[in-house]
Amino acid sequence: MNEPLVSIITPCFNASETLGRTVVSIMEQTFMDWELLLVDDCSSDDTCKKAEAFSAKDSRIKLIRQPQNGGAARARNAGIDLAKGRYIAFLDADDSWHPEKLQRQLALMQRNQWPLSFTSYTRVTEDGAILNQVGVPETVTYRQLLKTNVIGCSTAMYDTARVGKVHMPDMRRRQDFGLWLRILKIIPKGYGINGEPLTVYRVMEKSLSSNKGESATYNWHLYRREEDLSLIMSCYYFANYALRGALRSKLPALAKLLGWLHEPIIK
């Protein structure tokens, strides 16, 4: 059998309530040459049972069981290791895609030889009510991304033929941010796709900004330990990260005036 062109990696942990919607959005893609790797991180609910049911219906869907709970980074890295597709895409178990997401994104990547791309997206509540739409810049470099993460994990796709299989740093949070930085050390820039949002990011109550302090800690860890930035440079980029976050949440009008409002709030 021919290998799939795209491997989609979905880490799962107690995702029973949302997994169905996520998987159906993949099965309804107009582009069909994909495999879906559902990587269960030792769920205690019936996530695995639901994943197995999808796998029984569609041979493109595979369940991978982690031997112990290790967090989203290890789950995604396990999927990357087993991925057979040239292109690797990510979709979290509480998010979903527009039916033409893969088709449109892949066409642009192939036509323009983009090694990394990401899309605009819509933020919704747990009940599906629209909060806002988040646009993305046309391009982003390593230094630009250090200031603020403009790449939503469930929107991103990279080309292993251009950059190889790149793994996420082993962090409980901000691991996707770390992956994009690793890729942008290999290539000059990543490419944003605006227009109609192609991804729906569901803002879950448990992942709301009550964890902002923890996210800030991991951001600092990313600068200092993973990126090995000097103290001065880490302070500079962390100040940018903190200021832009404050502008988005407290001063939307000013943020828009400065051209920063389009940058996403990453969970």
Number of C-alpha atoms within 10 A of each C-alpha: 3 7 13 17 15 24 25 25 26 27 25 28 22 17 22 19 13 18 23 17 14 19 23 14 18 24 17 13 17 14 16 15 16 23 23 26 25 29 26 26 24 18 17 11 13 14 22 24 12 17 24 17 12 19 17 12 9 13 10 17 22 17 21 20 17 16 9 11 14 14 20 25 22 22 26 27 20 19 25 22 11 13 21 18 21 18 24 24 25 23 26 24 25 24 23 25 24 17 18 16 21 23 14 14 20 22 12 15 18 11 8 10 12 20 23 25 24 27 28 26 26 18 21 18 14 14 9 12 10 14 12 11 17 20 21 24 18 14 17 20 16 18 13 14 20 24 18 23 21 26 26 24 22 26 28 23 25 26 23 15 11 15 16 13 17 18 21 22 19 17 18 13 20 24 23 25 22 24 16 25 22 19 22 20 13 14 15 12 21 23 22 21 21 16 10 14 20 24 25 23 28 24 19 14 10 8 11 10 13 10 12 13 10 12 17 16 13 18 24 18 16 23 20 16 11 16 15 12 15 12 10 9 13 21 15 13 21 19 13 15 19 14 13 20 20 13 17 19 11 11 13 14 12 13 19 14 9 10 10 18 22 16 22 22 18 15 18
